[in-house]
Amino acid sequence: MREPLYTTAGTKGRNAARLPRRTALNAAGVVVLLLGLICATLVCWGGRNPSAPQANDSQAYNSESGWTDDTLSPEDTKGSSQALELNLGKLGALVVNGWRQLEELPPSELLAATIVTASLLIASTCFLAAYRLRDP
């Protein structure tokens, strides 16, 4: 009689060897995620200057036309939003608005967003690798 090509002891041994690697990858993902969030929080808080006065000059004097109100930029008008959505679709409009908001961020908050994004990518890679080592 012919012997089987594999035994149950062999597959159990391989699965048992994968468990520590899966656990280590999951733990590494959690650690990277937490360290990224902590570092981003510290960078964001460190970049703020509470002693600087907050200037809220929404109304400014324009020498040509008198007083102007700068609370609404031309990109934020309803017509501009509709034209943007018509040309690029809803997803395109969301991406353009997101880029505009990113451009307005101070450097410390932009660095914090970069740190969070990088830690999310690295952690998700660790979690995906651990998932691929699951039992078949």
GIWOZI-V265126 format. One record per backbone hydrogen bond with DSSP energy under -1.0 kcal/mol. CO is the residue of the C=O (numbers start at 1). NH is the residue of the N-H. If there is no record, write none. Layout:
co->CO nh->NH
co->CO nh->NH
//
This chain:
co->7 nh->11
co->8 nh->12
co->9 nh->13
co->10 nh->14
co->11 nh->15
co->12 nh->16
co->13 nh->17
co->14 nh->18
co->15 nh->19
co->18 nh->22
co->19 nh->23
co->20 nh->24
co->21 nh->25
co->22 nh->26
co->23 nh->27
co->24 nh->28
co->25 nh->29
co->26 nh->30
co->27 nh->31
co->28 nh->32
co->29 nh->33
co->30 nh->34
co->31 nh->35
co->32 nh->36
co->33 nh->37
co->34 nh->38
co->35 nh->39
co->36 nh->40
co->37 nh->41
co->38 nh->42
co->39 nh->43
co->40 nh->44
co->41 nh->45
co->42 nh->46
co->43 nh->47
co->49 nh->52
co->56 nh->58
co->58 nh->70
co->60 nh->68
co->62 nh->66
co->66 nh->62
co->68 nh->60
co->73 nh->76
co->77 nh->81
co->78 nh->82
co->79 nh->83
co->80 nh->84
co->81 nh->85
co->82 nh->86
co->83 nh->87
co->84 nh->88
co->85 nh->89
co->89 nh->93
co->90 nh->94
co->91 nh->95
co->92 nh->96
co->93 nh->97
co->94 nh->98
co->95 nh->99
co->96 nh->100
co->97 nh->101
co->98 nh->102
co->99 nh->103
co->100 nh->104
co->106 nh->110
co->107 nh->111
co->108 nh->112
co->109 nh->113
co->110 nh->114
co->111 nh->115
co->112 nh->116
co->113 nh->117
co->114 nh->118
co->115 nh->119
co->116 nh->120
co->117 nh->121
co->118 nh->122
co->119 nh->123
co->120 nh->124
co->121 nh->125
co->122 nh->126
co->123 nh->127
co->124 nh->128
co->125 nh->129
co->126 nh->130
co->127 nh->131
co->128 nh->132
co->131 nh->134
//
